[in-house]
């Protein structure tokens, strides 16, 4: 991300909410209900599929700036601890 962006995520099946701040250097999450540029509402499993580009996002309702989700998919990838990043 070239600029700092924010996401609000509400998992309806576990009644949890997260605020995600995306910066050029980091992804910072906290459990709160702060406002954000884009809000995603759906089940936890639907978030996994949508945010990690493992399927479509039809199970997630997105309001606000949809470009944040597009930029997320273009720039982020799952990398488990100790895993080498492919070049």
Biopython code that builds the backbone (N, CA, C, O; Angstrom):
import numpy as np
from Bio.PDB.StructureBuilder import StructureBuilder

atoms = [
    (1, "UNK", "N", (0.838, -1.175, 0.000)),
    (1, "UNK", "CA", (0.000, 0.000, 0.000)),
    (1, "UNK", "C", (0.884, 1.240, 0.000)),
    (1, "UNK", "O", (1.846, 1.326, 0.764)),
    (2, "UNK", "N", (0.561, 2.178, -0.844)),
    (2, "UNK", "CA", (1.336, 3.408, -0.902)),
    (2, "UNK", "C", (0.908, 4.386, 0.185)),
    (2, "UNK", "O", (1.712, 5.182, 0.669)),
    (3, "UNK", "N", (-0.359, 4.319, 0.561)),
    (3, "UNK", "CA", (-0.905, 5.179, 1.612)),
    (3, "UNK", "C", (-1.496, 4.305, 2.707)),
    (3, "UNK", "O", (-1.737, 3.117, 2.494)),
    (4, "UNK", "N", (-1.726, 4.883, 3.864)),
    (4, "UNK", "CA", (-2.389, 4.155, 4.942)),
    (4, "UNK", "C", (-3.870, 4.048, 4.619)),
    (4, "UNK", "O", (-4.519, 5.042, 4.291)),
    (5, "UNK", "N", (-4.400, 2.827, 4.716)),
    (5, "UNK", "CA", (-5.810, 2.547, 4.440)),
    (5, "UNK", "C", (-6.392, 1.780, 5.619)),
    (5, "UNK", "O", (-5.647, 1.193, 6.404)),
    (6, "UNK", "N", (-7.714, 1.779, 5.751)),
    (6, "UNK", "CA", (-8.345, 1.087, 6.874)),
    (6, "UNK", "C", (-9.521, 0.226, 6.424)),
    (6, "UNK", "O", (-10.256, 0.573, 5.499)),
    (7, "UNK", "N", (-9.675, -0.909, 7.110)),
    (7, "UNK", "CA", (-10.781, -1.834, 6.902)),
    (7, "UNK", "C", (-11.452, -2.116, 8.241)),
    (7, "UNK", "O", (-10.778, -2.236, 9.264)),
    (8, "UNK", "N", (-12.763, -2.222, 8.235)),
    (8, "UNK", "CA", (-13.508, -2.723, 9.388)),
    (8, "UNK", "C", (-14.062, -4.079, 8.977)),
    (8, "UNK", "O", (-14.645, -4.216, 7.901)),
    (9, "UNK", "N", (-13.882, -5.076, 9.828)),
    (9, "UNK", "CA", (-14.326, -6.429, 9.525)),
    (9, "UNK", "C", (-15.246, -6.903, 10.638)),
    (9, "UNK", "O", (-14.891, -6.848, 11.815)),
    (10, "UNK", "N", (-16.441, -7.374, 10.256)),
    (10, "UNK", "CA", (-17.404, -7.884, 11.234)),
    (10, "UNK", "C", (-17.778, -9.305, 10.844)),
    (10, "UNK", "O", (-18.464, -9.532, 9.847)),
    (11, "UNK", "N", (-17.313, -10.260, 11.650)),
    (11, "UNK", "CA", (-17.646, -11.677, 11.437)),
    (11, "UNK", "C", (-18.946, -11.978, 12.159)),
    (11, "UNK", "O", (-18.990, -12.012, 13.389)),
    (12, "UNK", "N", (-19.995, -12.194, 11.399)),
    (12, "UNK", "CA", (-21.324, -12.348, 11.986)),
    (12, "UNK", "C", (-21.533, -13.670, 12.710)),
    (12, "UNK", "O", (-22.360, -13.747, 13.619)),
    (13, "UNK", "N", (-20.804, -14.707, 12.329)),
    (13, "UNK", "CA", (-21.027, -16.016, 12.955)),
    (13, "UNK", "C", (-20.355, -16.139, 14.320)),
    (13, "UNK", "O", (-20.717, -17.013, 15.106)),
    (14, "UNK", "N", (-19.396, -15.290, 14.607)),
    (14, "UNK", "CA", (-18.728, -15.322, 15.909)),
    (14, "UNK", "C", (-18.854, -13.984, 16.641)),
    (14, "UNK", "O", (-18.285, -13.803, 17.718)),
    (15, "UNK", "N", (-19.601, -13.050, 16.048)),
    (15, "UNK", "CA", (-19.837, -11.722, 16.610)),
    (15, "UNK", "C", (-18.527, -11.056, 17.046)),
    (15, "UNK", "O", (-18.410, -10.555, 18.165)),
    (16, "UNK", "N", (-17.565, -11.064, 16.153)),
    (16, "UNK", "CA", (-16.282, -10.406, 16.389)),
    (16, "UNK", "C", (-16.113, -9.274, 15.396)),
    (16, "UNK", "O", (-16.628, -9.326, 14.279)),
    (17, "UNK", "N", (-15.375, -8.239, 15.821)),
    (17, "UNK", "CA", (-15.092, -7.102, 14.951)),
    (17, "UNK", "C", (-13.621, -6.758, 15.050)),
    (17, "UNK", "O", (-13.030, -6.760, 16.130)),
    (18, "UNK", "N", (-13.037, -6.459, 13.884)),
    (18, "UNK", "CA", (-11.634, -6.060, 13.831)),
    (18, "UNK", "C", (-11.499, -4.777, 13.036)),
    (18, "UNK", "O", (-12.265, -4.521, 12.107)),
    (19, "UNK", "N", (-10.531, -3.985, 13.407)),
    (19, "UNK", "CA", (-10.153, -2.794, 12.644)),
    (19, "UNK", "C", (-8.750, -3.070, 12.119)),
    (19, "UNK", "O", (-7.844, -3.384, 12.891)),
    (20, "UNK", "N", (-8.573, -2.955, 10.816)),
    (20, "UNK", "CA", (-7.298, -3.270, 10.181)),
    (20, "UNK", "C", (-6.743, -1.998, 9.555)),
    (20, "UNK", "O", (-7.404, -1.349, 8.744)),
    (21, "UNK", "N", (-5.518, -1.653, 9.944)),
    (21, "UNK", "CA", (-4.826, -0.514, 9.355)),
    (21, "UNK", "C", (-3.728, -1.061, 8.453)),
    (21, "UNK", "O", (-2.855, -1.806, 8.898)),
    (22, "UNK", "N", (-3.785, -0.686, 7.193)),
    (22, "UNK", "CA", (-2.829, -1.152, 6.191)),
    (22, "UNK", "C", (-1.887, -0.001, 5.872)),
    (22, "UNK", "O", (-2.321, 1.041, 5.381)),
    (23, "UNK", "N", (-0.607, -0.183, 6.147)),
    (23, "UNK", "CA", (0.385, 0.847, 5.867)),
    (23, "UNK", "C", (1.365, 0.312, 4.827)),
    (23, "UNK", "O", (1.351, -0.884, 4.536)),
    (24, "UNK", "N", (2.209, 1.160, 4.267)),
    (24, "UNK", "CA", (3.205, 0.656, 3.318)),
    (24, "UNK", "C", (4.134, -0.394, 3.937)),
    (24, "UNK", "O", (4.671, -1.239, 3.221)),
    (25, "UNK", "N", (4.327, -0.348, 5.254)),
    (25, "UNK", "CA", (5.252, -1.260, 5.919)),
    (25, "UNK", "C", (4.600, -2.415, 6.670)),
    (25, "UNK", "O", (5.258, -3.426, 6.916)),
    (26, "UNK", "N", (3.322, -2.295, 7.041)),
    (26, "UNK", "CA", (2.775, -3.242, 7.998)),
    (26, "UNK", "C", (1.258, -3.372, 7.863)),
    (26, "UNK", "O", (0.603, -2.562, 7.207)),
    (27, "UNK", "N", (0.722, -4.409, 8.499)),
    (27, "UNK", "CA", (-0.716, -4.596, 8.674)),
    (27, "UNK", "C", (-0.947, -4.657, 10.172)),
    (27, "UNK", "O", (-0.385, -5.513, 10.856)),
    (28, "UNK", "N", (-1.778, -3.745, 10.691)),
    (28, "UNK", "CA", (-2.016, -3.649, 12.133)),
    (28, "UNK", "C", (-3.487, -3.936, 12.395)),
    (28, "UNK", "O", (-4.367, -3.300, 11.816)),
    (29, "UNK", "N", (-3.746, -4.908, 13.281)),
    (29, "UNK", "CA", (-5.132, -5.246, 13.601)),
    (29, "UNK", "C", (-5.422, -4.983, 15.062)),
    (29, "UNK", "O", (-4.549, -5.095, 15.923)),
    (30, "UNK", "N", (-6.666, -4.632, 15.320)),
    (30, "UNK", "CA", (-7.133, -4.486, 16.701)),
    (30, "UNK", "C", (-8.598, -4.894, 16.736)),
    (30, "UNK", "O", (-9.304, -4.804, 15.731)),
    (31, "UNK", "N", (-9.044, -5.340, 17.893)),
    (31, "UNK", "CA", (-10.445, -5.735, 18.045)),
    (31, "UNK", "C", (-11.229, -4.539, 18.551)),
    (31, "UNK", "O", (-11.295, -4.275, 19.752)),
    (32, "UNK", "N", (-11.820, -3.826, 17.610)),
    (32, "UNK", "CA", (-12.682, -2.708, 17.968)),
    (32, "UNK", "C", (-13.611, -2.405, 16.803)),
    (32, "UNK", "O", (-13.554, -3.060, 15.763)),
    (33, "UNK", "N", (-14.448, -1.428, 16.982)),
    (33, "UNK", "CA", (-15.501, -1.100, 16.027)),
    (33, "UNK", "C", (-15.269, 0.268, 15.399)),
    (33, "UNK", "O", (-16.232, 0.948, 15.046)),
    (34, "UNK", "N", (-14.001, 0.691, 15.250)),
    (34, "UNK", "CA", (-13.713, 1.998, 14.677)),
    (34, "UNK", "C", (-14.202, 2.078, 13.233)),
    (34, "UNK", "O", (-14.326, 1.060, 12.552)),
    (35, "UNK", "N", (-14.475, 3.287, 12.778)),
    (35, "UNK", "CA", (-14.885, 3.480, 11.394)),
    (35, "UNK", "C", (-13.687, 3.256, 10.475)),
    (35, "UNK", "O", (-12.535, 3.376, 10.892)),
    (36, "UNK", "N", (-13.980, 2.928, 9.223)),
    (36, "UNK", "CA", (-12.920, 2.624, 8.265)),
    (36, "UNK", "C", (-13.370, 3.033, 6.872)),
    (36, "UNK", "O", (-14.536, 3.356, 6.644)),
    (37, "UNK", "N", (-12.427, 3.012, 5.955)),
    (37, "UNK", "CA", (-12.729, 3.377, 4.571)),
    (37, "UNK", "C", (-13.573, 2.322, 3.862)),
    (37, "UNK", "O", (-14.339, 2.643, 2.953)),
    (38, "UNK", "N", (-13.434, 1.069, 4.276)),
    (38, "UNK", "CA", (-14.243, -0.019, 3.734)),
    (38, "UNK", "C", (-14.654, -0.923, 4.884)),
    (38, "UNK", "O", (-13.894, -1.126, 5.830)),
    (39, "UNK", "N", (-15.864, -1.465, 4.794)),
    (39, "UNK", "CA", (-16.371, -2.371, 5.817)),
    (39, "UNK", "C", (-16.765, -3.682, 5.152)),
    (39, "UNK", "O", (-17.430, -3.694, 4.116)),
    (40, "UNK", "N", (-16.344, -4.783, 5.762)),
    (40, "UNK", "CA", (-16.676, -6.114, 5.276)),
    (40, "UNK", "C", (-17.511, -6.817, 6.342)),
    (40, "UNK", "O", (-17.141, -6.827, 7.516)),
    (41, "UNK", "N", (-18.638, -7.406, 5.934)),
    (41, "UNK", "CA", (-19.516, -8.132, 6.848)),
    (41, "UNK", "C", (-19.781, -9.502, 6.254)),
    (41, "UNK", "O", (-20.159, -9.620, 5.088)),
    (42, "UNK", "N", (-19.579, -10.548, 7.066)),
    (42, "UNK", "CA", (-19.827, -11.916, 6.615)),
    (42, "UNK", "C", (-19.353, -12.897, 7.667)),
    (42, "UNK", "O", (-19.023, -12.508, 8.788)),
    (43, "UNK", "N", (-19.319, -14.174, 7.305)),
    (43, "UNK", "CA", (-18.851, -15.182, 8.254)),
    (43, "UNK", "C", (-17.324, -15.235, 8.235)),
    (43, "UNK", "O", (-16.688, -14.790, 7.279)),
    (44, "UNK", "N", (-16.754, -15.779, 9.288)),
    (44, "UNK", "CA", (-15.297, -15.885, 9.383)),
    (44, "UNK", "C", (-14.734, -16.687, 8.209)),
    (44, "UNK", "O", (-13.706, -16.309, 7.647)),
    (45, "UNK", "N", (-15.380, -17.771, 7.835)),
    (45, "UNK", "CA", (-14.866, -18.575, 6.723)),
    (45, "UNK", "C", (-14.960, -17.821, 5.396)),
    (45, "UNK", "O", (-14.083, -17.959, 4.544)),
    (46, "UNK", "N", (-16.003, -17.035, 5.216)),
    (46, "UNK", "CA", (-16.109, -16.234, 3.994)),
    (46, "UNK", "C", (-15.015, -15.171, 3.931)),
    (46, "UNK", "O", (-14.513, -14.865, 2.850)),
    (47, "UNK", "N", (-14.641, -14.603, 5.088)),
    (47, "UNK", "CA", (-13.530, -13.638, 5.105)),
    (47, "UNK", "C", (-12.230, -14.305, 4.691)),
    (47, "UNK", "O", (-11.456, -13.750, 3.910)),
    (48, "UNK", "N", (-11.997, -15.491, 5.216)),
    (48, "UNK", "CA", (-10.774, -16.209, 4.859)),
    (48, "UNK", "C", (-10.698, -16.382, 3.347)),
    (48, "UNK", "O", (-9.671, -16.099, 2.731)),
    (49, "UNK", "N", (-11.780, -16.843, 2.763)),
    (49, "UNK", "CA", (-11.802, -17.067, 1.322)),
    (49, "UNK", "C", (-11.615, -15.765, 0.541)),
    (49, "UNK", "O", (-10.863, -15.725, -0.433)),
    (50, "UNK", "N", (-12.294, -14.711, 0.966)),
    (50, "UNK", "CA", (-12.241, -13.441, 0.239)),
    (50, "UNK", "C", (-10.907, -12.715, 0.411)),
    (50, "UNK", "O", (-10.328, -12.255, -0.573)),
    (51, "UNK", "N", (-10.416, -12.608, 1.637)),
    (51, "UNK", "CA", (-9.201, -11.823, 1.881)),
    (51, "UNK", "C", (-7.941, -12.536, 1.422)),
    (51, "UNK", "O", (-6.962, -11.882, 1.061)),
    (52, "UNK", "N", (-7.945, -13.860, 1.429)),
    (52, "UNK", "CA", (-6.764, -14.594, 0.973)),
    (52, "UNK", "C", (-6.929, -15.101, -0.452)),
    (52, "UNK", "O", (-6.204, -15.987, -0.904)),
    (53, "UNK", "N", (-7.913, -14.510, -1.158)),
    (53, "UNK", "CA", (-8.113, -14.792, -2.577)),
    (53, "UNK", "C", (-8.238, -16.288, -2.847)),
    (53, "UNK", "O", (-7.629, -16.818, -3.776)),
    (54, "UNK", "N", (-9.037, -16.957, -2.022)),
    (54, "UNK", "CA", (-9.247, -18.400, -2.143)),
    (54, "UNK", "C", (-10.625, -18.723, -2.717)),
    (54, "UNK", "O", (-11.074, -19.867, -2.642)),
    (55, "UNK", "N", (-11.274, -17.760, -3.268)),
    (55, "UNK", "CA", (-12.599, -17.947, -3.841)),
    (55, "UNK", "C", (-13.199, -16.583, -4.089)),
    (55, "UNK", "O", (-12.529, -15.560, -3.945)),
    (56, "UNK", "N", (-14.446, -16.573, -4.456)),
    (56, "UNK", "CA", (-15.064, -15.265, -4.685)),
    (56, "UNK", "C", (-15.490, -14.644, -3.364)),
    (56, "UNK", "O", (-15.449, -15.288, -2.316)),
    (57, "UNK", "N", (-15.896, -13.396, -3.430)),
    (57, "UNK", "CA", (-16.296, -12.703, -2.205)),
    (57, "UNK", "C", (-17.813, -12.555, -2.118)),
    (57, "UNK", "O", (-18.309, -11.619, -1.492)),
    (58, "UNK", "N", (-18.559, -13.482, -2.748)),
    (58, "UNK", "CA", (-20.018, -13.385, -2.761)),
    (58, "UNK", "C", (-20.637, -13.540, -1.375)),
    (58, "UNK", "O", (-21.763, -13.093, -1.160)),
    (59, "UNK", "N", (-19.935, -14.158, -0.435)),
    (59, "UNK", "CA", (-20.457, -14.327, 0.917)),
    (59, "UNK", "C", (-20.154, -13.156, 1.835)),
    (59, "UNK", "O", (-20.533, -13.161, 3.006)),
    (60, "UNK", "N", (-19.465, -12.144, 1.295)),
    (60, "UNK", "CA", (-19.066, -10.988, 2.093)),
    (60, "UNK", "C", (-19.707, -9.733, 1.512)),
    (60, "UNK", "O", (-19.643, -9.494, 0.306)),
    (61, "UNK", "N", (-20.319, -8.942, 2.369)),
    (61, "UNK", "CA", (-20.861, -7.660, 1.944)),
    (61, "UNK", "C", (-19.785, -6.606, 2.155)),
    (61, "UNK", "O", (-19.258, -6.452, 3.256)),
    (62, "UNK", "N", (-19.467, -5.886, 1.090)),
    (62, "UNK", "CA", (-18.434, -4.853, 1.152)),
    (62, "UNK", "C", (-19.085, -3.507, 0.901)),
    (62, "UNK", "O", (-19.763, -3.311, -0.108)),
    (63, "UNK", "N", (-18.874, -2.569, 1.836)),
    (63, "UNK", "CA", (-19.343, -1.203, 1.639)),
    (63, "UNK", "C", (-18.147, -0.268, 1.741)),
    (63, "UNK", "O", (-17.143, -0.593, 2.373)),
    (64, "UNK", "N", (-18.262, 0.865, 1.129)),
    (64, "UNK", "CA", (-17.162, 1.821, 1.151)),
    (64, "UNK", "C", (-16.265, 1.644, -0.060)),
    (64, "UNK", "O", (-16.738, 1.297, -1.143)),
    (65, "UNK", "N", (-14.985, 1.878, 0.116)),
    (65, "UNK", "CA", (-14.011, 1.894, -0.969)),
    (65, "UNK", "C", (-13.581, 0.477, -1.359)),
    (65, "UNK", "O", (-12.746, -0.123, -0.683)),
    (66, "UNK", "N", (-14.139, -0.055, -2.432)),
    (66, "UNK", "CA", (-13.820, -1.410, -2.897)),
    (66, "UNK", "C", (-12.383, -1.517, -3.398)),
    (66, "UNK", "O", (-11.846, -2.622, -3.468)),
    (67, "UNK", "N", (-11.754, -0.412, -3.745)),
    (67, "UNK", "CA", (-10.379, -0.444, -4.258)),
    (67, "UNK", "C", (-9.397, -0.962, -3.206)),
    (67, "UNK", "O", (-8.348, -1.506, -3.551)),
    (68, "UNK", "N", (-9.732, -0.797, -1.927)),
    (68, "UNK", "CA", (-8.860, -1.307, -0.863)),
    (68, "UNK", "C", (-8.752, -2.827, -0.964)),
    (68, "UNK", "O", (-7.662, -3.381, -0.816)),
    (69, "UNK", "N", (-9.867, -3.502, -1.214)),
    (69, "UNK", "CA", (-9.858, -4.961, -1.330)),
    (69, "UNK", "C", (-9.068, -5.377, -2.567)),
    (69, "UNK", "O", (-8.301, -6.337, -2.512)),
    (70, "UNK", "N", (-9.244, -4.672, -3.674)),
    (70, "UNK", "CA", (-8.483, -4.978, -4.885)),
    (70, "UNK", "C", (-6.986, -4.813, -4.636)),
    (70, "UNK", "O", (-6.194, -5.656, -5.058)),
    (71, "UNK", "N", (-6.593, -3.741, -3.959)),
    (71, "UNK", "CA", (-5.182, -3.504, -3.665)),
    (71, "UNK", "C", (-4.639, -4.575, -2.713)),
    (71, "UNK", "O", (-3.502, -5.021, -2.866)),
    (72, "UNK", "N", (-5.450, -4.987, -1.731)),
    (72, "UNK", "CA", (-5.056, -6.062, -0.815)),
    (72, "UNK", "C", (-4.706, -7.315, -1.612)),
    (72, "UNK", "O", (-3.653, -7.918, -1.405)),
    (73, "UNK", "N", (-5.592, -7.700, -2.521)),
    (73, "UNK", "CA", (-5.380, -8.925, -3.302)),
    (73, "UNK", "C", (-4.151, -8.835, -4.195)),
    (73, "UNK", "O", (-3.492, -9.843, -4.451)),
    (74, "UNK", "N", (-3.844, -7.644, -4.666)),
    (74, "UNK", "CA", (-2.683, -7.462, -5.540)),
    (74, "UNK", "C", (-1.361, -7.439, -4.785)),
    (74, "UNK", "O", (-0.321, -7.758, -5.361)),
    (75, "UNK", "N", (-1.378, -7.064, -3.491)),
    (75, "UNK", "CA", (-0.119, -6.836, -2.787)),
    (75, "UNK", "C", (0.154, -7.770, -1.608)),
    (75, "UNK", "O", (1.296, -7.847, -1.155)),
    (76, "UNK", "N", (-0.843, -8.473, -1.101)),
    (76, "UNK", "CA", (-0.655, -9.320, 0.075)),
    (76, "UNK", "C", (-0.722, -10.790, -0.296)),
    (76, "UNK", "O", (-1.432, -11.176, -1.225)),
    (77, "UNK", "N", (0.026, -11.610, 0.442)),
    (77, "UNK", "CA", (-0.016, -13.055, 0.260)),
    (77, "UNK", "C", (0.161, -13.727, 1.612)),
    (77, "UNK", "O", (0.773, -13.168, 2.523)),
    (78, "UNK", "N", (-0.384, -14.936, 1.731)),
    (78, "UNK", "CA", (-0.200, -15.690, 2.967)),
    (78, "UNK", "C", (1.245, -16.162, 3.022)),
    (78, "UNK", "O", (1.773, -16.710, 2.054)),
    (79, "UNK", "N", (1.865, -15.944, 4.153)),
    (79, "UNK", "CA", (3.223, -16.453, 4.373)),
    (79, "UNK", "C", (3.299, -16.907, 5.820)),
    (79, "UNK", "O", (3.205, -16.095, 6.740)),
    (80, "UNK", "N", (3.468, -18.188, 6.016)),
    (80, "UNK", "CA", (3.526, -18.748, 7.356)),
    (80, "UNK", "C", (4.902, -18.497, 7.962)),
    (80, "UNK", "O", (5.882, -18.390, 7.224)),
    (81, "UNK", "N", (5.000, -18.402, 9.288)),
    (81, "UNK", "CA", (6.300, -18.170, 9.929)),
    (81, "UNK", "C", (7.320, -19.212, 9.492)),
    (81, "UNK", "O", (7.024, -20.406, 9.457)),
    (82, "UNK", "N", (8.520, -18.753, 9.159)),
    (82, "UNK", "CA", (9.602, -19.639, 8.768)),
    (82, "UNK", "C", (9.584, -20.026, 7.299)),
    (82, "UNK", "O", (10.506, -20.686, 6.820)),
    (83, "UNK", "N", (8.549, -19.625, 6.583)),
    (83, "UNK", "CA", (8.425, -19.967, 5.171)),
    (83, "UNK", "C", (9.201, -18.955, 4.323)),
    (83, "UNK", "O", (9.127, -17.748, 4.553)),
    (84, "UNK", "N", (9.938, -19.462, 3.350)),
    (84, "UNK", "CA", (10.661, -18.581, 2.435)),
    (84, "UNK", "C", (9.697, -17.975, 1.435)),
    (84, "UNK", "O", (8.800, -18.659, 0.942)),
    (85, "UNK", "N", (9.873, -16.714, 1.137)),
    (85, "UNK", "CA", (9.042, -16.049, 0.148)),
    (85, "UNK", "C", (9.585, -16.357, -1.246)),
    (85, "UNK", "O", (10.785, -16.243, -1.497)),
    (86, "UNK", "N", (8.685, -16.749, -2.146)),
    (86, "UNK", "CA", (9.081, -17.040, -3.531)),
    (86, "UNK", "C", (9.450, -15.726, -4.222)),
    (86, "UNK", "O", (8.795, -14.701, -4.036)),
    (87, "UNK", "N", (10.506, -15.785, -5.019)),
    (87, "UNK", "CA", (10.950, -14.580, -5.713)),
    (87, "UNK", "C", (10.568, -14.653, -7.158)),
    (87, "UNK", "O", (10.854, -13.728, -7.919)),
]
sb = StructureBuilder()
sb.init_structure("model")
sb.init_model(0)
sb.init_chain("A")
sb.init_seg("    ")
for serial, (resi, resn, name, xyz) in enumerate(atoms, 1):
    if name == "N":
        sb.init_residue(resn, " ", resi, " ")
    sb.init_atom(name, np.array(xyz, "f"), 0.0, 1.0, " ", f" {name:<3s}", serial, name[0])
structure = sb.get_structure()
